[in-house]
Amino acid sequence: MSSYLHLAKADLKYANFGLTQCSDEVDVNYAAYHVHQAIEKILKGLLELNGEDMARRLYRTHDISFLLSKLPASEYVPPIIQERTFEIMRWVSEPRYNVNFRLSKEGVYEVYVDTLDWLHRVIPPIEE
């Protein structure tokens, strides 16, 4: 099991908190950041599970497009992530440089739900 996948699970936990327990627009931006980070870590985890050496400098990136391009074509990636890659990539940096940057809570939540479902496809949740 890739440790990236466990880190992705933690990012989604924080994203869920920001999307469901907070009402401030800034909290939505932070939730979006954590969704982006989860997507990035799921992709890195899948690359690692497919035999890639993640210690190589090649994979020290936040660029989801690049990571998607290195993933085997047979790997499932939710369509919403493929379709909205450019937008999702903005979530990690835009709020740092544009204090007026605001996201739609509903739009972030859609990507969050599909990302959580995707992670559960890769590592099914443990029944408690």
Buried (B, 14 or more C-beta within 10 A) or exposed (E): EBEBBEBBBEBBEBBBBBBEEBEEEEBBBBBBBBBBBBBBBBBBBBBBBEEBEBEEEEBEEEBBEEBBEBBEEEEEBBEBBEEBBEBBBBBBEBBEEEEEBEBEBEBBBBBBBBBBEBBEEBBEEEEE
